[in-house]
Amino acid sequence: MRTNLHRTLALALALAGAALGHDSQKPVVDKNATWMEKHMAEEHHISSWDANSFFSLHDYNADGVWQQDELRRTYGLMDPTNKDVSLERRDQIVKELMELLDTNHDGSVSRAEWDEFIAQGKTLPDMGTGPGHHGDDEFEYELHHWEKYHDDDTKLEDLTHPEDIAHFKHHEELERAEQAQDAMDLKTIIENNIPAKFQRQG
């Protein structure tokens, strides 16, 4: 197991330094910055952007509209950091956002509705859910931990923070699950799927 963990750490260490390919210098934002400005700085390391690029960046399936799940994702409501936010509160946040943005009440936010929202001098509100973590596990680890505490000179023995340990333990669990599935796929008959009354006794 120790060899597997070491290999997992080595692989993750190799990936972490080049996982995103973005500028590692997070823009400095004023304490009075809007939620959108903080989001773009913290989650995307972008300080120069416009409303059009903000919309496109968060139109995750590129269909030209924001669906409610895209708003949930942008606000980090699908991220583990917001696991303690109740389902009722999540629904309330999306409801409030849709009331602001979905002026024709068709259940989605078109680019035209977004443009009108911005033209009125409005901005997306801070809903108290943080900067809006919406990347995958690797992206978030790279963005919010690796860049803060590590660099290209980091060695395996330096990865001692609780976030490092949890991250690489997760990698190891995924690897074990994949190996177990590979072994299962090689079997022509999966014994656990046979009803007990048909299994050989003794």
C-alpha positions as CSV (number, residue, x, y, z in Angstrom):
1,M,0.0,0.0,0.0
2,R,2.8,2.4,0.8
3,T,4.3,1.8,-2.7
4,N,0.9,2.6,-4.2
5,L,0.6,5.8,-2.2
6,H,4.1,6.9,-3.1
7,R,3.4,6.3,-6.8
8,T,0.1,8.2,-6.5
9,L,1.8,11.1,-4.8
10,A,4.5,11.1,-7.4
11,L,2.0,11.2,-10.2
12,A,-0.1,13.8,-8.5
13,L,3.0,15.9,-7.8
14,A,4.0,15.8,-11.5
15,L,0.5,16.8,-12.5
16,A,-0.1,19.5,-10.0
17,G,2.6,21.9,-11.2
18,A,1.1,21.9,-14.8
19,A,-2.5,21.1,-14.1
20,L,-4.0,24.3,-15.3
21,G,-1.5,26.2,-17.4
22,H,-2.8,29.6,-16.1
23,D,-1.0,32.5,-14.6
24,S,-0.2,31.5,-11.0
25,Q,-0.4,35.1,-9.8
26,K,-3.9,35.7,-8.5
27,P,-5.0,39.3,-9.2
28,V,-5.3,41.5,-6.2
29,V,-8.9,42.6,-5.6
30,D,-10.1,45.5,-3.6
31,K,-12.0,44.6,-0.4
32,N,-14.9,46.5,-1.8
33,A,-14.9,44.5,-5.1
34,T,-18.1,42.9,-6.3
35,W,-18.7,39.2,-6.0
36,M,-18.2,38.9,-9.8
37,E,-14.8,40.6,-9.5
38,K,-13.8,38.4,-6.6
39,H,-15.0,35.3,-8.4
40,M,-13.0,36.1,-11.6
41,A,-9.9,36.8,-9.6
42,E,-10.0,33.8,-7.2
43,E,-11.5,31.2,-9.5
44,H,-10.0,32.2,-12.9
45,H,-7.1,34.5,-12.0
46,I,-8.6,37.1,-14.4
47,S,-8.7,40.8,-13.6
48,S,-9.6,42.1,-17.1
49,W,-12.9,40.8,-18.5
50,D,-16.3,42.0,-19.7
51,A,-19.8,40.9,-19.3
52,N,-19.8,39.0,-22.5
53,S,-16.8,36.9,-21.5
54,F,-18.2,36.3,-18.0
55,F,-21.4,34.9,-19.6
56,S,-19.5,32.7,-22.0
57,L,-17.1,31.4,-19.4
58,H,-20.0,30.2,-17.2
59,D,-22.1,28.8,-20.0
60,Y,-20.6,25.4,-19.4
61,N,-22.4,23.5,-22.1
62,A,-22.0,26.5,-24.6
63,D,-25.7,26.5,-25.6
64,G,-26.1,30.2,-25.3
65,V,-28.2,30.3,-22.1
66,W,-27.6,29.8,-18.4
67,Q,-29.6,26.9,-17.0
68,Q,-30.3,26.8,-13.3
69,D,-27.7,24.0,-12.7
70,E,-25.1,26.4,-14.3
71,L,-26.0,29.0,-11.7
72,R,-25.6,26.4,-9.0
73,R,-22.2,25.5,-10.3
74,T,-21.0,29.1,-10.7
75,Y,-22.0,29.8,-7.1
76,G,-20.1,26.7,-5.9
77,L,-23.3,25.0,-4.7
78,M,-22.1,21.7,-6.2
79,D,-18.7,21.9,-4.5
80,P,-17.8,20.1,-1.3
81,T,-16.9,23.4,0.4
82,N,-20.7,24.1,0.5
83,K,-21.8,20.7,1.7
84,D,-23.3,22.3,4.8
85,V,-25.6,24.6,2.8
86,S,-29.1,23.1,3.1
87,L,-31.0,22.0,0.0
88,E,-33.6,24.6,0.9
89,R,-31.0,27.4,1.0
90,R,-29.6,26.2,-2.4
91,D,-33.0,26.3,-3.9
92,Q,-33.6,29.8,-2.4
93,I,-30.3,31.1,-3.9
94,V,-31.2,29.9,-7.4
95,K,-34.7,31.3,-7.0
96,E,-33.4,34.7,-6.1
97,L,-30.9,34.7,-9.0
98,M,-33.6,33.7,-11.4
99,E,-35.8,36.5,-10.2
100,L,-33.0,38.9,-11.0
101,L,-32.0,37.5,-14.3
102,D,-34.9,35.5,-15.9
103,T,-37.1,38.4,-16.9
104,N,-39.3,36.4,-19.4
105,H,-39.7,33.6,-16.8
106,D,-38.9,30.8,-19.2
107,G,-36.6,29.0,-16.7
108,S,-33.3,30.0,-18.2
109,V,-31.1,33.1,-18.6
110,S,-30.5,34.2,-22.2
111,R,-27.6,36.3,-23.3
112,A,-30.1,39.1,-24.1
113,E,-31.4,39.0,-20.5
114,W,-27.8,39.0,-19.2
115,D,-26.9,42.0,-21.4
116,E,-30.0,43.9,-20.1
117,F,-29.1,43.0,-16.5
118,I,-25.6,44.4,-17.0
119,A,-26.8,47.5,-19.0
120,Q,-28.9,48.4,-15.9
121,G,-25.7,48.6,-13.9
122,K,-26.5,45.5,-11.9
123,T,-24.0,42.8,-10.8
124,L,-24.4,39.3,-9.5
125,P,-24.9,39.4,-5.7
126,D,-22.8,37.7,-3.0
127,M,-25.0,34.9,-1.7
128,G,-22.7,33.9,1.1
129,T,-21.4,30.8,-0.6
130,G,-17.8,31.8,-1.0
131,P,-16.0,32.7,-4.3
132,G,-17.8,30.0,-6.3
133,H,-15.7,26.9,-6.5
134,H,-16.8,25.2,-9.7
135,G,-13.8,23.3,-11.0
136,D,-13.1,19.6,-10.6
137,D,-11.1,18.2,-7.7
138,E,-7.7,18.7,-9.4
139,F,-8.5,22.2,-10.5
140,E,-9.6,23.3,-7.1
141,Y,-6.6,21.8,-5.3
142,E,-4.2,23.4,-7.8
143,L,-5.9,26.8,-7.6
144,H,-6.6,27.1,-3.9
145,H,-3.8,25.1,-2.2
146,W,-0.9,24.2,-4.5
147,E,-0.4,27.7,-5.7
148,K,-0.5,29.1,-2.2
149,Y,1.9,26.7,-0.5
150,H,3.9,24.9,-3.2
151,D,5.8,25.4,-6.4
152,D,7.9,23.6,-9.0
153,D,10.6,22.8,-6.4
154,T,8.2,21.0,-4.1
155,K,9.3,17.5,-3.2
156,L,7.2,14.5,-2.0
157,E,8.3,15.0,1.6
158,D,7.0,18.6,1.5
159,L,3.4,17.5,0.9
160,T,2.4,17.4,4.6
161,H,-0.5,19.8,4.8
162,P,-3.9,18.3,5.7
163,E,-5.1,19.4,2.2
164,D,-2.3,17.5,0.6
165,I,-2.9,14.3,2.5
166,A,-6.7,14.4,1.9
167,H,-6.1,15.1,-1.8
168,F,-3.6,12.3,-2.4
169,K,-5.6,9.9,-0.3
170,H,-8.5,10.6,-2.6
171,H,-6.3,9.8,-5.6
172,E,-5.3,6.5,-3.9
173,E,-8.9,5.6,-3.3
174,L,-9.8,6.3,-6.9
175,E,-6.9,4.2,-8.0
176,R,-8.0,1.3,-5.8
177,A,-11.5,1.5,-7.0
178,E,-10.3,1.5,-10.6
179,Q,-8.1,-1.6,-10.0
180,A,-11.1,-3.4,-8.3
181,Q,-13.3,-2.6,-11.3
182,D,-10.6,-3.8,-13.8
183,A,-10.4,-7.1,-11.8
184,M,-14.2,-7.4,-11.8
185,D,-14.4,-6.7,-15.6
186,L,-12.0,-9.7,-16.2
187,K,-14.4,-12.1,-14.5
188,T,-16.9,-13.8,-16.8
189,I,-19.2,-14.5,-13.7
190,I,-19.4,-12.0,-10.9
191,E,-20.1,-14.2,-7.8
192,N,-21.6,-11.3,-5.8
193,N,-24.3,-10.9,-8.4
194,I,-25.5,-14.5,-8.1
195,P,-28.5,-14.8,-5.8
196,A,-27.5,-16.6,-2.5
197,K,-29.9,-19.6,-3.2
198,F,-28.0,-20.4,-6.4
199,Q,-24.5,-20.0,-4.9
200,R,-22.4,-23.1,-4.1
201,Q,-22.7,-23.8,-0.4
202,G,-19.7,-24.9,1.7
